[in-house]
Amino acid sequence: MCQFKASTRHTVPADFVEKTAEYPYGVVTDQSIQAWEATLDQIIYAFTEQQDYAEIEPCIYDLAMQDINNPDPKSDLVRKQLLQIPKVGFTQQDIQAYEARRASWQQQEQQKRLQGRILFARYFDDLWD
């Protein structure tokens, strides 16, 4: 996708062509080119590596591993559980606010990526020049 966006392209999809009285079949304008470029950016974003929320806001948890009981006494397997322990100084209210911000960001991120994938499917046939 990045190579396609960087390449020299000769047209835009029909959805981006502006129809006017002078050009009833449509004409490519700077605005239509900008709209197509923005659409390509959305598509590219959908397929880029997803950022972790800890890169947006420092994590308020420390991580720890804890052994848990193995339900099969014949097995030598040691089962572990990952625990998230709030760092010192964070209240329950801080934790709830952090979780709300993180959930909101994750939902927005997921929606943005979904929209890019929908655009990819919609304009798939136009991604060849």
N, C-alpha and C positions, 0 to 999 in steps of 0.2 A: 504494500500500500504506500509506503514511504517513497519507494522508487517511482511508482505511478504518479504520485503527487509532484515529485521533483521533475518528472519528464515534461517534455514539450507536448502539450495537448492541443488539439485543433478545434474542439467544440465542447459543449456542455450538454448534459441530458436535456431532453425536451421540456421537462418540468421547470427548468431554470431559464428557458427562453422567454423573453418578454414580447407579447403580442401587442401591437399598436395599430392604429388606423393606417399608418404608412406601411407597416410590415405585418399584415394579417397572419402570416405564417410564423412570425416571430423573428426576433433579432437578439443576438448576444450582446449584452451591455456589460459595463464594468460591475454593475450591481449583481447581475446574474453570475458573472465569474466569481465575485466575492462570495456569493451565497453557495456556489458549488465548492469553492475552496473550504468554506466553513463546514460544509457537509463532509468533505473528505477528512477534515481534522477530527470530526466526531467519530467517523468510522475508524480512523487510526487509533484514537484514544481507546476505543472499545477493545482493541487487541493488544494494547500495551500492558506491561507488567503492572499489576495492581499494587498500589501503595498500601503499606500497613498504617493503621491509625496512629501507632506510636511514632511515626514520622511526622504526623500532624501535631500531636500533643503528647508530651511525655507520659508514659504509662504510670499509673498510680499504684501498680501492683508489683510485688516481688514474687518470683516464681520459686516453687520448691517441689521436690519429688518426695512422695510418701509411699512406703510399702503398703500394699493392701493384702488381705487374706486371699489365698488361692483356694477356690472352691473344690479343687481336685487334690486331695491329700497325697495321691500317688505321683503327682507331677513335681519336678524340681523347678518349675518355672516360677520366677519371682515377678509378681505383678506390681506395677507402679502406677501411681496416680499423680497427675500434675495439679498442684494447688496454686491458686492465685491469692496471695495474702496482701491485703492493703498495707501500703507503706505507712510508717509511723507518722502521725500528725493529720491523717485524713479521717474526717468524720463520715458517718453514714450518709449525711446530706451531700458531702463532697463526692462520695462514691456514686450516689444516685445521679447527681448532675453530670459526672463524667460518663457514666453509662448511657445517659440520655443523649449527650453530645455524640458519643461514639456510634450509637444506634442510628441517629439521624444522619451522620456522615456516611455510614455504611449503606443506608437506604438510598441516599442521593447518589452515591457512587455506583451502586447496582443499577439504578434507573438510568444513569448517564451511559453506562456500558451497554445496557439493554437497548437503549435508543440507537446507539452507534451500530449495533449488530442488526437491528431492524433496517436501518438505512443501508447497511452493506447488502442485505438481501434484496431490498427494494431496487438499488442501483447496480446490482451485480453485473448486469449486461452492459452497463455503461462504463465499466472499469477497464475497458479495452479501447484503445484509440487507434 
